[in-house]
Amino acid sequence: MKRTDGRDVGLEALDRCEYMVLAVNDGEGMPYCMPLNGVRVGEAVYFHSRLQGEKLDCLKLHPQVCLTAVGHQRVVQEAYETEFTSAVARGTAHEVTDPEEQREALRAICQKYAPKCPERVEEVIEQHLPRTAVWRIDLEQVSGRKRLYKE
């Protein structure tokens, strides 16, 4: 096994992951985690949400958050090992209220999750934006681990 740690490894995992897990605290200080589709743009991660709900209540009360992501994973059964790329990122969440930043964030999310269907992106954004909240997590700390199996 070859192991690598560091910020660049964490950024790679955030970029490659199928989904991220967002961890927040609720109004009573209890942990609350949920998977989400997020995309990294520079030093921020954007995600979308409904306009109301427990996640948003938590974010408004406690904007300090933690994200985890697995960018790659493969079990090597014959070696009883797992190779992976993972990230832990901490930052502060902000609701995006600028309409142009909202649209840019949604375009980036569409590019990551639906790269083969660019023809309807603008239509979908305009259709859903009135009932969609967009959030940005400003990344303050990113770490990552990568283990690769060498046969």
Backbone as a chain_set.jsonl record, in Angstrom:
{"seq": "MKRTDGRDVGLEALDRCEYMVLAVNDGEGMPYCMPLNGVRVGEAVYFHSRLQGEKLDCLKLHPQVCLTAVGHQRVVQEAYETEFTSAVARGTAHEVTDPEEQREALRAICQKYAPKCPERVEEVIEQHLPRTAVWRIDLEQVSGRKRLYKE", "coords": {"N": [[0.835, -1.183, 0.0], [0.52, 2.168, -0.848], [0.578, 5.274, 0.673], [-0.786, 8.533, 0.79], [-1.075, 11.783, 2.086], [-2.817, 14.904, 2.66], [-3.716, 18.31, 1.68], [-4.098, 18.62, -1.152], [-4.828, 16.039, -1.895], [-7.238, 15.825, -0.527], [-8.753, 17.82, -1.869], [-8.853, 16.643, -4.392], [-10.454, 14.4, -3.812], [-12.874, 15.68, -3.101], [-13.519, 16.764, -5.582], [-13.894, 14.474, -7.173], [-15.857, 12.905, -5.995], [-19.035, 11.19, -5.764], [-21.039, 12.037, -4.106], [-21.31, 14.126, -1.194], [-21.012, 14.207, 2.377], [-22.606, 16.183, 4.638], [-22.049, 17.595, 7.745], [-23.605, 18.983, 10.526], [-24.646, 20.973, 13.372], [-27.594, 20.796, 15.33], [-30.293, 22.829, 16.718], [-30.127, 22.115, 19.383], [-27.577, 21.401, 19.758], [-27.0, 18.891, 18.892], [-25.587, 16.423, 16.696], [-26.124, 16.394, 13.144], [-26.344, 14.859, 10.109], [-26.161, 14.721, 6.543], [-26.393, 13.427, 3.202], [-25.313, 15.084, 0.21], [-25.399, 16.634, -3.035], [-22.653, 18.17, -4.1], [-20.398, 20.681, -5.359], [-17.075, 21.628, -5.946], [-15.774, 24.822, -6.295], [-13.084, 26.542, -6.818], [-12.095, 27.787, -3.763], [-14.375, 27.025, -2.442], [-17.372, 25.156, -1.725], [-20.322, 24.431, -3.348], [-23.824, 23.853, -2.93], [-27.235, 22.814, -3.449], [-30.592, 23.224, -2.217], [-33.842, 22.635, -0.749], [-36.088, 25.374, 0.019], [-36.757, 25.42, 2.67], [-36.358, 23.597, 5.749], [-34.916, 21.091, 7.958], [-32.115, 20.934, 7.619], [-31.459, 23.514, 6.644], [-32.33, 25.068, 8.789], [-30.491, 24.245, 10.719], [-28.071, 25.114, 9.528], [-28.408, 27.888, 9.544], [-28.417, 28.424, 12.269], [-25.967, 27.346, 13.169], [-23.408, 27.903, 11.397], [-20.866, 26.802, 11.037], [-19.395, 24.044, 9.585], [-18.804, 20.589, 8.621], [-17.531, 18.626, 6.018], [-17.472, 15.464, 4.452], [-16.004, 13.238, 2.094], [-15.702, 10.651, -0.352], [-13.633, 10.042, -2.865], [-12.735, 7.969, -4.391], [-12.921, 4.443, -4.215], [-11.93, 1.124, -3.677], [-12.171, -2.22, -2.957], [-9.713, -4.538, -2.224], [-9.881, -7.64, -2.251], [-8.32, -10.019, -2.033], [-6.116, -9.135, -0.668], [-7.073, -8.163, 1.655], [-7.497, -5.417, 1.937], [-8.261, -1.935, 1.381], [-8.314, 0.392, -1.161], [-8.359, 3.921, -1.496], [-9.512, 7.334, -1.86], [-9.996, 10.06, 0.122], [-11.705, 12.779, 1.833], [-11.765, 15.298, 4.358], [-13.315, 18.193, 5.177], [-13.518, 21.434, 6.515], [-15.511, 24.312, 7.189], [-17.289, 27.436, 6.677], [-20.694, 27.965, 6.247], [-22.722, 29.754, 3.953], [-25.679, 31.334, 2.907], [-26.418, 31.797, -0.459], [-27.311, 34.711, -1.978], [-27.079, 36.398, -4.122], [-28.25, 36.651, -7.37], [-26.759, 36.048, -9.735], [-24.501, 34.648, -8.776], [-25.865, 32.47, -7.704], [-26.863, 31.264, -10.056], [-24.451, 30.648, -11.389], [-23.378, 28.796, -9.58], [-25.303, 26.75, -9.72], [-24.982, 26.056, -12.405], [-22.408, 24.971, -12.285], [-22.881, 22.76, -10.631], [-24.608, 21.312, -12.289], [-22.847, 20.805, -14.405], [-21.051, 19.062, -13.179], [-22.691, 16.867, -12.382], [-24.361, 16.246, -14.518], [-22.963, 16.088, -17.076], [-23.288, 15.23, -19.692], [-25.576, 16.319, -20.639], [-25.897, 19.138, -21.497], [-27.61, 20.828, -22.878], [-30.053, 21.61, -21.714], [-29.546, 23.006, -19.412], [-29.794, 25.809, -18.715], [-32.565, 26.177, -18.957], [-33.52, 24.392, -17.001], [-32.378, 25.515, -14.693], [-33.692, 28.053, -14.589], [-36.309, 27.166, -14.288], [-36.273, 25.862, -11.784], [-35.023, 27.562, -9.93], [-36.646, 29.525, -8.506], [-37.662, 28.034, -6.358], [-35.52, 27.029, -5.022], [-32.827, 26.885, -2.79], [-29.521, 28.101, -2.624], [-26.366, 27.316, -1.42], [-23.146, 28.168, -0.116], [-20.125, 26.854, 0.951], [-17.446, 28.126, 2.469], [-14.274, 27.061, 2.254], [-12.136, 26.295, 4.88], [-10.381, 24.561, 6.0], [-8.858, 21.74, 4.733], [-8.3, 18.332, 4.442], [-6.852, 15.273, 3.348], [-6.733, 11.776, 2.493], [-5.051, 9.189, 0.813], [-4.869, 5.939, -0.325], [-3.249, 3.572, -2.151], [-3.268, 0.439, -3.649], [-0.596, -1.639, -4.316], [0.269, -4.137, -6.414]], "CA": [[0.0, 0.0, 0.0], [1.169, 3.47, -0.852], [-0.33, 6.216, 1.312], [-0.489, 9.949, 0.625], [-1.974, 12.647, 2.856], [-2.645, 16.326, 2.413], [-4.772, 19.16, 1.141], [-4.356, 18.316, -2.564], [-5.555, 14.767, -1.926], [-8.601, 16.14, -0.114], [-9.414, 18.536, -2.958], [-9.12, 15.641, -5.425], [-11.607, 13.604, -3.378], [-14.063, 16.52, -3.236], [-13.822, 16.913, -7.009], [-14.242, 13.198, -7.804], [-16.893, 12.152, -5.278], [-20.41, 11.172, -6.269], [-21.793, 12.863, -3.171], [-20.602, 14.509, 0.026], [-21.837, 14.161, 3.577], [-22.513, 17.435, 5.379], [-22.326, 17.451, 9.176], [-23.929, 20.249, 11.188], [-25.263, 20.826, 14.688], [-28.952, 21.342, 15.355], [-30.534, 23.853, 17.733], [-29.794, 21.605, 20.711], [-26.178, 20.987, 19.751], [-26.88, 17.494, 18.477], [-25.11, 16.303, 15.316], [-27.084, 16.073, 12.087], [-25.583, 14.654, 8.874], [-26.963, 14.354, 5.391], [-25.668, 13.424, 1.935], [-25.738, 16.114, -0.728], [-24.634, 16.817, -4.259], [-21.91, 19.419, -4.006], [-19.337, 20.885, -6.336], [-16.051, 22.58, -5.501], [-15.373, 25.879, -7.216], [-12.028, 27.259, -6.105], [-12.004, 27.518, -2.326], [-15.736, 26.909, -1.912], [-18.233, 24.071, -2.187], [-21.706, 24.86, -3.506], [-24.872, 22.84, -2.998], [-28.584, 23.374, -3.486], [-31.498, 22.645, -1.235], [-35.167, 23.249, -0.702], [-36.057, 26.672, 0.69], [-36.989, 25.224, 4.092], [-36.096, 22.259, 6.237], [-34.031, 20.957, 9.118], [-30.741, 21.259, 7.225], [-31.306, 24.969, 6.586], [-32.446, 25.566, 10.158], [-29.198, 23.995, 11.366], [-27.053, 25.98, 8.931], [-28.632, 29.264, 9.99], [-28.028, 28.494, 13.682], [-24.565, 26.963, 13.344], [-22.858, 27.837, 10.035], [-19.62, 26.029, 10.978], [-19.777, 22.715, 9.114], [-17.783, 19.643, 8.204], [-17.888, 17.802, 4.867], [-16.616, 14.323, 4.146], [-16.234, 12.722, 0.741], [-14.84, 9.578, -0.839], [-13.488, 10.252, -4.301], [-12.464, 6.671, -5.022], [-12.793, 3.334, -3.282], [-11.905, -0.212, -4.273], [-11.758, -3.258, -2.015], [-8.806, -5.538, -2.787], [-10.27, -8.731, -1.368], [-7.245, -10.985, -1.786], [-5.124, -8.535, 0.234], [-7.79, -7.63, 2.815], [-7.159, -3.991, 1.938], [-9.111, -1.032, 0.609], [-7.664, 1.609, -1.64], [-9.357, 4.987, -1.459], [-9.162, 8.753, -1.754], [-11.06, 10.641, 0.943], [-11.5, 14.158, 2.285], [-12.494, 15.938, 5.447], [-13.186, 19.642, 4.976], [-14.276, 22.275, 7.456], [-15.704, 25.657, 6.677], [-18.452, 28.202, 7.107], [-21.753, 27.964, 5.235], [-23.413, 31.021, 3.71], [-26.708, 31.271, 1.879], [-26.099, 32.647, -1.607], [-28.483, 35.516, -2.323], [-26.836, 37.07, -5.39], [-28.806, 35.8, -8.428], [-25.747, 35.566, -10.684], [-23.729, 33.601, -8.098], [-26.746, 31.301, -7.636], [-26.887, 30.625, -11.37], [-23.119, 30.073, -11.638], [-23.264, 27.606, -8.738], [-26.155, 25.701, -10.288], [-24.322, 25.601, -13.636], [-21.287, 24.11, -11.888], [-23.468, 21.503, -10.151], [-25.08, 20.598, -13.488], [-21.672, 20.347, -15.158], [-20.478, 17.908, -12.493], [-23.592, 15.728, -12.253], [-25.041, 15.935, -15.781], [-22.105, 16.667, -18.122], [-23.703, 14.794, -21.028], [-26.872, 16.939, -20.964], [-25.758, 20.586, -21.302], [-28.55, 21.608, -23.67], [-31.198, 22.084, -20.937], [-29.099, 23.558, -18.131], [-30.393, 27.121, -18.439], [-34.0, 25.967, -18.776], [-33.72, 23.744, -15.699], [-32.062, 26.504, -13.651], [-34.775, 29.04, -14.521], [-37.502, 26.482, -13.8], [-36.167, 25.453, -10.376], [-34.419, 28.578, -9.062], [-37.569, 30.161, -7.546], [-37.929, 27.185, -5.185], [-34.246, 26.397, -4.671], [-31.822, 27.648, -2.05], [-28.139, 27.781, -2.977], [-25.466, 27.571, -0.296], [-21.704, 28.101, -0.361], [-19.274, 26.596, 2.113], [-16.096, 28.642, 2.285], [-13.374, 26.059, 2.827], [-11.118, 26.844, 5.772], [-9.42, 23.5, 6.3], [-9.107, 20.547, 3.931], [-7.282, 17.298, 4.537], [-7.224, 14.095, 2.59], [-5.913, 10.565, 2.563], [-5.124, 8.325, -0.365], [-4.135, 4.671, -0.231], [-3.284, 2.81, -3.399], [-2.74, -0.912, -3.509], [0.42, -1.996, -5.307], [0.365, -5.598, -6.499]], "C": [[0.877, 1.243, 0.0], [0.156, 4.474, -0.313], [0.167, 7.636, 1.094], [-1.513, 10.733, 1.439], [-1.81, 14.078, 2.377], [-3.841, 17.006, 1.78], [-5.104, 18.807, -0.308], [-5.129, 17.012, -2.721], [-7.015, 14.996, -1.536], [-9.382, 16.861, -1.2], [-9.763, 17.58, -4.1], [-10.352, 14.807, -5.068], [-12.902, 14.408, -3.488], [-14.485, 16.645, -4.696], [-14.364, 15.632, -7.628], [-15.443, 12.496, -7.172], [-18.249, 12.228, -5.968], [-21.334, 11.993, -5.38], [-20.906, 13.151, -1.969], [-21.564, 14.313, 1.195], [-21.547, 15.425, 4.372], [-22.898, 17.173, 6.827], [-22.504, 18.836, 9.787], [-24.392, 19.93, 12.607], [-26.65, 21.432, 14.638], [-29.076, 22.359, 16.486], [-30.206, 23.425, 19.147], [-28.346, 21.134, 20.801], [-25.957, 19.543, 19.359], [-26.398, 17.429, 17.023], [-26.233, 15.897, 14.372], [-26.283, 16.001, 10.796], [-26.521, 14.276, 7.746], [-26.101, 14.344, 4.143], [-26.192, 14.557, 1.048], [-24.864, 16.087, -1.964], [-23.962, 18.182, -4.177], [-20.838, 19.474, -5.067], [-18.358, 21.919, -5.776], [-15.764, 23.541, -6.637], [-14.345, 26.714, -6.463], [-11.96, 26.828, -4.66], [-13.379, 27.431, -1.667], [-16.389, 25.652, -2.466], [-19.651, 24.625, -2.221], [-22.628, 23.65, -3.482], [-26.218, 23.547, -3.027], [-29.475, 22.608, -2.529], [-32.9, 23.196, -1.466], [-35.041, 24.576, 0.052], [-36.243, 26.557, 2.2], [-36.621, 23.801, 4.472], [-35.087, 22.258, 7.362], [-32.591, 21.327, 8.789], [-30.521, 22.771, 7.239], [-31.443, 25.602, 7.965], [-31.114, 25.413, 10.892], [-28.121, 24.945, 10.84], [-27.186, 27.427, 9.394], [-28.215, 29.456, 11.442], [-26.528, 28.301, 13.885], [-23.92, 26.829, 11.965], [-21.509, 27.126, 9.918], [-19.974, 24.583, 10.67], [-18.548, 21.859, 8.825], [-18.345, 18.83, 7.048], [-16.949, 16.612, 4.82], [-16.987, 13.821, 2.758], [-15.258, 11.594, 0.464], [-14.798, 9.719, -2.352], [-13.274, 8.962, -5.067], [-12.39, 5.631, -3.922], [-12.813, 2.028, -4.063], [-11.391, -1.178, -3.225], [-10.888, -4.25, -2.776], [-8.951, -6.761, -1.882], [-9.11, -9.657, -1.028], [-6.167, -10.456, -0.834], [-5.756, -8.037, 1.536], [-7.454, -6.154, 3.016], [-8.217, -3.215, 1.155], [-8.256, 0.12, 0.143], [-8.747, 2.679, -1.749], [-8.685, 6.353, -1.568], [-10.306, 9.386, -0.98], [-10.68, 12.044, 1.403], [-12.314, 14.434, 3.532], [-12.235, 17.43, 5.277], [-14.054, 20.36, 5.995], [-14.396, 23.671, 6.864], [-16.955, 26.288, 7.251], [-19.441, 28.287, 5.957], [-22.424, 29.331, 5.181], [-24.5, 30.78, 2.67], [-26.344, 32.253, 0.773], [-27.374, 33.384, -1.993], [-28.306, 36.275, -3.636], [-27.314, 36.18, -6.533], [-27.76, 35.268, -9.413], [-24.873, 34.483, -10.05], [-24.563, 32.327, -7.96], [-26.716, 30.541, -8.958], [-25.538, 29.961, -11.7], [-22.925, 28.792, -10.826], [-24.092, 26.459, -9.311], [-25.59, 25.186, -11.606], [-23.179, 24.638, -13.308], [-21.795, 22.756, -11.386], [-23.938, 20.669, -11.336], [-23.913, 20.038, -14.29], [-21.077, 19.097, -14.511], [-21.386, 16.678, -12.591], [-24.343, 15.359, -13.533], [-24.238, 16.477, -16.959], [-22.519, 16.291, -19.542], [-25.001, 15.457, -21.483], [-26.821, 18.46, -20.823], [-26.86, 21.422, -21.96], [-29.716, 22.194, -22.874], [-30.822, 22.784, -19.644], [-29.81, 24.873, -17.806], [-31.895, 27.008, -18.189], [-34.295, 25.382, -17.393], [-33.44, 24.724, -14.562], [-33.207, 27.493, -13.501], [-36.05, 28.421, -13.957], [-37.448, 26.245, -12.292], [-35.668, 26.544, -9.433], [-35.413, 29.232, -8.095], [-37.849, 29.336, -6.291], [-36.68, 26.442, -4.709], [-33.369, 27.364, -3.894], [-30.444, 27.18, -2.513], [-27.264, 28.21, -1.81], [-24.024, 27.397, -0.74], [-21.009, 27.823, 0.97], [-17.887, 27.107, 1.766], [-15.145, 27.71, 3.02], [-12.276, 26.74, 3.644], [-10.024, 25.833, 6.065], [-9.809, 22.268, 5.486], [-7.958, 19.574, 4.155], [-7.776, 16.086, 3.762], [-6.262, 12.958, 2.811], [-6.133, 9.772, 1.298], [-4.281, 7.098, -0.083], [-4.339, 3.942, -1.534], [-2.627, 1.473, -3.171], [-1.763, -1.165, -4.657], [0.581, -3.509, -5.304], [1.8, -6.037, -6.707]], "O": [[1.845, 1.344, 0.753], [-0.983, 4.526, -0.777], [1.361, 7.919, 1.195], [-2.69, 10.374, 1.471], [-0.8, 14.429, 1.767], [-4.827, 16.374, 1.402], [-6.28, 18.705, -0.658], [-5.993, 16.901, -3.591], [-7.92, 14.426, -2.145], [-10.551, 16.551, -1.43], [-10.83, 17.688, -4.703], [-11.194, 14.541, -5.925], [-13.922, 13.873, -3.922], [-15.677, 16.633, -5.006], [-15.209, 15.692, -8.521], [-15.992, 11.571, -7.772], [-18.564, 13.197, -6.659], [-22.305, 12.578, -5.86], [-19.884, 12.498, -1.761], [-22.78, 14.261, 1.011], [-20.403, 15.704, 4.733], [-23.951, 16.597, 7.101], [-21.681, 19.732, 9.599], [-24.512, 18.766, 12.989], [-26.867, 22.454, 13.988], [-28.087, 22.708, 17.131], [-30.024, 24.27, 20.023], [-27.94, 20.542, 21.801], [-24.846, 19.026, 19.481], [-26.76, 18.281, 16.211], [-27.154, 15.169, 14.739], [-25.616, 16.966, 10.424], [-27.533, 13.606, 7.95], [-25.179, 15.151, 4.019], [-27.361, 14.935, 1.127], [-23.74, 15.585, -1.943], [-24.628, 19.217, -4.183], [-20.422, 18.449, -5.607], [-18.756, 22.938, -5.213], [-15.541, 23.14, -7.779], [-14.694, 27.496, -5.579], [-11.788, 25.646, -4.361], [-13.529, 27.728, -0.481], [-16.015, 25.151, -3.526], [-20.123, 25.215, -1.249], [-22.271, 22.568, -3.948], [-26.328, 24.722, -2.677], [-29.155, 21.502, -2.095], [-33.107, 24.103, -2.272], [-34.003, 24.859, 0.65], [-35.923, 27.491, 2.934], [-36.577, 22.911, 3.623], [-34.481, 23.281, 7.68], [-31.917, 21.967, 9.596], [-29.525, 23.254, 7.777], [-30.745, 26.567, 8.276], [-30.666, 26.322, 11.591], [-27.352, 25.512, 11.617], [-26.184, 28.109, 9.61], [-27.718, 30.519, 11.813], [-25.903, 29.007, 14.676], [-23.893, 25.727, 11.416], [-21.051, 26.871, 8.804], [-20.752, 23.961, 11.393], [-17.417, 22.344, 8.792], [-19.496, 18.395, 7.088], [-15.761, 16.741, 5.115], [-18.125, 13.96, 2.309], [-14.138, 11.58, 0.974], [-15.808, 9.537, -3.033], [-13.595, 8.872, -6.252], [-11.868, 5.89, -2.837], [-13.606, 1.851, -4.987], [-10.31, -0.987, -2.669], [-11.272, -4.741, -3.838], [-8.243, -6.902, -0.885], [-8.934, -10.039, 0.129], [-5.4, -11.231, -0.264], [-5.053, -7.544, 2.418], [-7.165, -5.712, 4.128], [-8.968, -3.788, 0.365], [-7.559, 0.753, 0.935], [-9.902, 2.382, -2.055], [-7.475, 6.498, -1.394], [-11.464, 9.264, -1.379], [-9.516, 12.442, 1.369], [-13.396, 13.884, 3.732], [-11.087, 17.874, 5.238], [-15.174, 19.943, 6.292], [-13.516, 24.146, 6.146], [-17.587, 25.763, 8.168], [-19.076, 28.635, 4.834], [-22.661, 29.974, 6.204], [-24.269, 30.101, 1.67], [-26.003, 33.404, 1.043], [-28.393, 32.764, -2.298], [-29.289, 36.748, -4.207], [-26.835, 35.053, -6.662], [-27.88, 34.134, -9.876], [-24.536, 33.501, -10.712], [-24.031, 31.224, -8.085], [-26.561, 29.32, -8.976], [-25.499, 28.849, -12.225], [-22.371, 27.814, -11.329], [-23.622, 25.323, -9.375], [-25.707, 23.996, -11.899], [-23.007, 23.617, -13.973], [-21.2, 21.721, -11.686], [-23.698, 19.463, -11.386], [-23.986, 18.919, -14.798], [-20.648, 18.178, -15.209], [-20.909, 15.573, -12.853], [-24.905, 14.267, -13.62], [-24.768, 17.246, -17.762], [-22.136, 16.969, -20.496], [-25.479, 15.191, -22.586], [-27.633, 19.024, -20.09], [-27.023, 22.597, -21.632], [-30.315, 23.178, -23.307], [-31.701, 23.123, -18.852], [-30.369, 25.018, -16.719], [-32.43, 27.675, -17.303], [-35.212, 25.83, -16.704], [-34.179, 24.762, -13.579], [-33.652, 27.745, -12.381], [-36.79, 29.082, -13.228], [-38.452, 26.406, -11.599], [-35.884, 26.442, -8.225], [-35.047, 29.476, -6.945], [-38.235, 29.893, -5.263], [-36.762, 25.384, -4.086], [-33.191, 28.516, -4.29], [-30.237, 25.992, -2.762], [-27.399, 29.314, -1.282], [-23.719, 26.59, -1.618], [-21.277, 28.478, 1.978], [-17.229, 26.578, 0.87], [-15.199, 27.582, 4.243], [-11.584, 27.637, 3.161], [-8.883, 26.2, 6.344], [-10.951, 21.811, 5.544], [-6.789, 19.947, 4.069], [-8.977, 15.91, 3.554], [-5.13, 13.149, 3.256], [-7.245, 9.691, 0.776], [-3.13, 7.2, 0.342], [-5.47, 3.722, -1.967], [-1.556, 1.386, -2.571], [-2.081, -0.929, -5.823], [0.984, -4.092, -4.297], [2.072, -7.234, -6.802]]}, "num_chains": 1, "name": "protein.A"}
